[in-house]
């Protein structure tokens, strides 16, 4: 029957999509490994001499001090440490938005008028969107790529602190240095919690 063939086609598309996403994740992991490969002769300096203690979010000596049990920061220059911190902030921000998105998705607020986006279960929503609106996933992917390129171009200038894009449309950034550091520490710690 026609409905059975349509159901088989939808399931086939869904499983092909899942396989494709697994391949994409595998390739992303394999390609990201090259980011940690040494380029030249490693520099043998203590990471604390490179300015790590000046980054927001580093606990005081009374709180335990700088925590790096895997020694990921040893022998790294300042630009690499800034790149690590920018990546940590970016992943933390995305994780905080994703954690909020899980709650919003479960509410079915109906903000988006398209019925494909009204599924309250996250995995069912992905399946529904991929089968009913595959173009939406492409649009989301293009938007993410555009934001990555924009962020990389701003970070490549190197004249800002890690994760600072100079964009504060709601004017929530504190003007005083000690309040700003406290704000950045809270953002970093909440981002770390969301990544868990």
Sine and cosine of phi, psi and omega as CSV:
sin_phi,cos_phi,sin_psi,cos_psi,sin_omega,cos_omega
0.00,0.00,0.33,-0.94,-0.06,-1.00
-0.91,0.41,-0.67,0.74,-0.01,-1.00
-0.91,0.42,-0.58,0.81,0.03,-1.00
-0.92,0.39,-0.66,0.75,0.03,-1.00
-0.92,0.40,-0.61,0.79,0.04,-1.00
-0.91,0.41,-0.67,0.74,0.02,-1.00
-0.89,0.45,-0.66,0.75,0.04,-1.00
-0.90,0.43,-0.65,0.76,0.02,-1.00
-0.90,0.43,-0.68,0.74,0.01,-1.00
-0.90,0.44,-0.70,0.72,0.03,-1.00
-0.90,0.44,-0.62,0.78,0.03,-1.00
-0.90,0.44,-0.69,0.72,0.03,-1.00
-0.89,0.46,-0.68,0.73,-0.01,-1.00
-0.88,0.47,-0.74,0.68,-0.02,-1.00
-0.93,0.38,-0.57,0.82,0.09,-1.00
-0.91,0.42,-0.64,0.77,0.03,-1.00
-0.89,0.45,-0.70,0.72,0.01,-1.00
-0.88,0.48,-0.70,0.72,0.03,-1.00
-0.89,0.47,-0.67,0.74,0.00,-1.00
-0.90,0.45,-0.66,0.75,0.00,-1.00
-0.92,0.40,-0.59,0.81,0.06,-1.00
-0.89,0.45,-0.66,0.75,0.03,-1.00
-0.91,0.42,-0.67,0.75,0.02,-1.00
-0.88,0.47,-0.69,0.72,0.02,-1.00
-0.90,0.43,-0.69,0.73,0.02,-1.00
-0.87,0.49,-0.72,0.70,0.02,-1.00
-0.90,0.43,-0.63,0.78,0.03,-1.00
-0.89,0.46,-0.66,0.75,0.01,-1.00
-0.92,0.40,-0.70,0.71,-0.01,-1.00
-0.90,0.43,-0.64,0.77,0.00,-1.00
-0.95,0.30,-0.52,0.86,0.00,-1.00
-0.95,0.32,-0.39,0.92,0.04,-1.00
-0.88,0.47,-0.56,0.83,0.00,-1.00
-0.92,0.40,-0.34,0.94,0.03,-1.00
-0.92,0.38,-0.37,0.93,-0.04,-1.00
-0.98,-0.20,0.04,1.00,0.03,-1.00
-0.97,0.25,0.68,-0.73,0.00,-1.00
-0.93,0.37,0.66,-0.75,-0.02,-1.00
-1.00,0.02,-0.68,0.74,-0.03,-1.00
-0.68,-0.73,-0.41,-0.91,0.03,-1.00
-0.93,0.37,0.81,-0.59,-0.04,-1.00
-0.92,0.40,0.57,-0.82,0.04,-1.00
-1.00,0.06,0.77,-0.64,-0.03,-1.00
-0.99,-0.16,0.98,0.20,0.09,-1.00
-0.79,-0.61,0.47,-0.88,0.06,-1.00
-0.93,0.37,0.71,-0.70,-0.04,-1.00
-0.89,0.46,-0.47,0.88,0.01,-1.00
-0.94,0.33,-0.37,0.93,0.05,-1.00
-0.98,0.22,-0.27,0.96,-0.07,-1.00
-1.00,0.00,0.09,1.00,0.07,-1.00
0.99,-0.17,0.20,0.98,0.01,-1.00
-0.89,0.46,-0.58,0.81,-0.04,-1.00
-0.91,0.41,-0.26,0.97,0.02,-1.00
-1.00,0.00,-0.12,0.99,0.03,-1.00
-0.95,0.31,0.62,-0.78,0.12,-0.99
-0.89,0.46,0.55,-0.83,0.05,-1.00
1.00,-0.08,-0.09,1.00,0.04,-1.00
-0.98,0.18,0.85,-0.52,-0.02,-1.00
-0.90,0.43,0.46,-0.89,0.05,-1.00
-0.95,0.32,0.16,-0.99,0.01,-1.00
-0.87,0.49,-0.58,0.82,0.01,-1.00
-0.92,0.38,-0.47,0.88,0.00,-1.00
-1.00,0.00,0.01,1.00,0.03,-1.00
0.88,-0.48,-0.25,0.97,0.04,-1.00
0.96,0.28,-0.28,-0.96,-0.05,-1.00
-0.93,0.38,0.77,-0.64,-0.09,-1.00
-0.91,-0.41,0.93,-0.35,0.03,-1.00
-0.55,-0.83,0.95,0.31,-0.10,-1.00
-0.92,0.40,-0.44,0.90,0.00,-1.00
-1.00,-0.02,0.02,1.00,0.04,-1.00
0.85,0.53,0.64,0.77,0.00,-1.00
-0.95,0.31,-0.37,0.93,-0.04,-1.00
-0.99,-0.10,-0.12,0.99,-0.02,-1.00
-0.93,0.37,0.72,-0.69,0.06,-1.00
0.96,0.27,0.19,0.98,-0.01,-1.00
-0.99,-0.13,0.60,-0.80,0.06,-1.00
-0.99,0.17,0.13,-0.99,-0.11,-0.99
-0.90,0.44,-0.60,0.80,-0.01,-1.00
-0.92,0.39,-0.59,0.81,0.05,-1.00
-0.93,0.38,-0.67,0.74,0.03,-1.00
-0.90,0.45,-0.62,0.79,0.06,-1.00
-0.91,0.41,-0.61,0.79,0.03,-1.00
-0.91,0.42,-0.66,0.75,0.07,-1.00
-0.85,0.52,-0.73,0.69,-0.03,-1.00
-0.91,0.40,-0.65,0.76,0.03,-1.00
-0.89,0.46,-0.64,0.77,0.03,-1.00
-0.92,0.39,-0.64,0.77,0.03,-1.00
-0.89,0.46,-0.69,0.72,0.02,-1.00
-0.90,0.43,-0.68,0.74,-0.01,-1.00
-0.89,0.45,-0.72,0.69,0.01,-1.00
-0.91,0.41,-0.60,0.80,0.05,-1.00
-0.90,0.43,-0.67,0.74,0.01,-1.00
-0.90,0.43,-0.69,0.72,0.03,-1.00
-0.89,0.45,-0.65,0.76,0.01,-1.00
-0.91,0.41,-0.61,0.79,0.04,-1.00
-0.91,0.42,-0.65,0.76,0.04,-1.00
-0.92,0.40,-0.64,0.77,0.01,-1.00
-0.91,0.42,-0.65,0.76,0.03,-1.00
-0.89,0.45,-0.65,0.76,0.07,-1.00
-0.92,0.40,-0.64,0.77,-0.01,-1.00
-0.89,0.46,-0.56,0.83,0.04,-1.00
-0.89,0.47,-0.68,0.74,0.01,-1.00
-0.93,0.36,-0.68,0.73,-0.02,-1.00
-0.91,0.42,-0.66,0.75,0.00,-1.00
-0.87,0.49,-0.62,0.78,0.00,-1.00
-0.94,0.35,-0.35,0.94,0.00,-1.00
-0.99,0.17,-0.37,0.93,-0.10,-0.99
0.76,0.65,0.91,0.42,-0.06,-1.00
-0.94,0.35,-0.36,0.93,-0.01,-1.00
0.96,0.28,0.35,0.94,0.01,-1.00
-0.89,0.46,-0.66,0.76,0.03,-1.00
-1.00,-0.03,0.84,-0.55,-0.11,-0.99
-0.94,0.33,-0.27,0.96,-0.03,-1.00
-0.95,0.32,0.83,-0.57,-0.04,-1.00
-0.90,0.44,-0.33,0.94,0.03,-1.00
-0.91,0.42,-0.36,0.93,-0.04,-1.00
-0.99,-0.15,0.24,0.97,-0.06,-1.00
-0.98,-0.20,0.13,0.99,0.04,-1.00
-0.96,0.29,0.72,-0.69,-0.06,-1.00
-1.00,-0.02,-0.32,0.95,0.06,-1.00
-1.00,0.03,0.78,-0.63,-0.11,-0.99
-0.86,0.50,-0.73,0.68,-0.03,-1.00
-0.94,0.34,-0.62,0.78,0.06,-1.00
-0.91,0.42,-0.57,0.82,0.03,-1.00
-0.90,0.43,-0.67,0.74,0.02,-1.00
-0.89,0.46,-0.68,0.73,0.03,-1.00
-0.90,0.44,-0.69,0.73,-0.03,-1.00
-0.91,0.41,-0.69,0.72,0.00,-1.00
-0.92,0.39,-0.65,0.76,-0.03,-1.00
-0.92,0.39,-0.48,0.88,0.01,-1.00
-1.00,0.03,-0.62,0.79,-0.07,-1.00
-1.00,0.02,-0.55,0.83,-0.04,-1.00
-0.68,-0.73,0.93,0.36,-0.02,-1.00
-0.89,0.45,-0.41,0.91,0.05,-1.00
-0.91,0.41,-0.46,0.89,0.02,-1.00
-0.91,0.42,-0.63,0.78,0.04,-1.00
-0.91,0.41,-0.59,0.81,0.05,-1.00
-0.91,0.42,-0.68,0.73,0.04,-1.00
-0.88,0.47,-0.67,0.74,0.02,-1.00
-0.89,0.45,-0.69,0.73,0.03,-1.00
-0.89,0.46,-0.65,0.76,0.03,-1.00
-0.91,0.41,-0.66,0.75,0.02,-1.00
-0.89,0.45,-0.68,0.74,0.02,-1.00
-0.90,0.44,-0.68,0.73,0.01,-1.00
-0.89,0.46,-0.66,0.75,0.01,-1.00
-0.90,0.45,-0.66,0.75,0.03,-1.00
-0.92,0.40,-0.61,0.79,0.04,-1.00
-0.90,0.44,-0.69,0.72,0.00,-1.00
-0.91,0.42,-0.69,0.73,0.03,-1.00
-0.88,0.48,-0.73,0.69,0.01,-1.00
-0.89,0.46,-0.66,0.75,0.01,-1.00
-0.91,0.41,-0.61,0.79,0.00,-1.00
-0.93,0.36,-0.58,0.81,0.04,-1.00
-0.95,0.33,-0.67,0.74,-0.02,-1.00
-0.93,0.36,-0.48,0.88,-0.05,-1.00
-0.93,0.37,-0.35,0.94,0.02,-1.00
-0.92,0.39,-0.53,0.85,0.12,-0.99
0.96,0.29,0.15,0.99,-0.03,-1.00
-0.99,-0.11,0.12,0.99,-0.02,-1.00
-0.85,-0.53,0.26,-0.96,0.08,-1.00
-0.94,0.34,0.41,-0.91,0.01,-1.00
-0.83,0.56,0.76,-0.65,0.04,-1.00
0.99,0.14,-0.04,1.00,0.00,-1.00
-1.00,-0.07,0.93,-0.36,0.00,-1.00
-0.99,-0.17,0.01,1.00,0.00,-1.00
0.94,0.33,0.41,0.91,-0.06,-1.00
-0.86,-0.51,0.94,-0.34,0.00,-1.00
-0.62,-0.78,0.96,0.30,-0.09,-1.00
-0.92,0.40,-0.46,0.89,-0.01,-1.00
-1.00,-0.09,0.08,1.00,0.11,-0.99
0.82,0.57,0.75,0.66,0.01,-1.00
-0.99,-0.16,-0.11,0.99,-0.01,-1.00
-0.94,0.33,0.84,-0.54,0.00,-1.00
-0.90,0.43,0.53,-0.85,-0.01,-1.00
-1.00,0.06,-0.52,0.85,0.00,-1.00
-0.99,0.17,0.64,-0.77,-0.08,-1.00
-0.88,0.47,-0.68,0.73,-0.04,-1.00
-0.93,0.36,-0.57,0.82,0.06,-1.00
-0.94,0.34,-0.59,0.81,0.03,-1.00
-0.90,0.43,-0.69,0.72,0.01,-1.00
-0.89,0.45,-0.65,0.76,0.05,-1.00
-0.89,0.45,-0.68,0.74,0.03,-1.00
-0.88,0.47,-0.71,0.71,0.01,-1.00
-0.91,0.42,-0.62,0.78,0.03,-1.00
-0.90,0.43,-0.68,0.73,0.04,-1.00
-0.89,0.46,-0.67,0.75,0.03,-1.00
-0.88,0.47,-0.69,0.72,-0.02,-1.00
-0.90,0.44,-0.71,0.70,-0.03,-1.00
-0.94,0.35,-0.63,0.77,0.07,-1.00
-0.92,0.40,-0.59,0.81,0.07,-1.00
-0.91,0.42,-0.65,0.76,0.04,-1.00
-0.89,0.45,-0.66,0.75,0.04,-1.00
-0.89,0.45,-0.68,0.74,-0.01,-1.00
-0.91,0.41,-0.55,0.84,0.01,-1.00
-0.93,0.37,-0.40,0.92,0.04,-1.00
-0.95,0.32,0.00,0.00,0.00,0.00
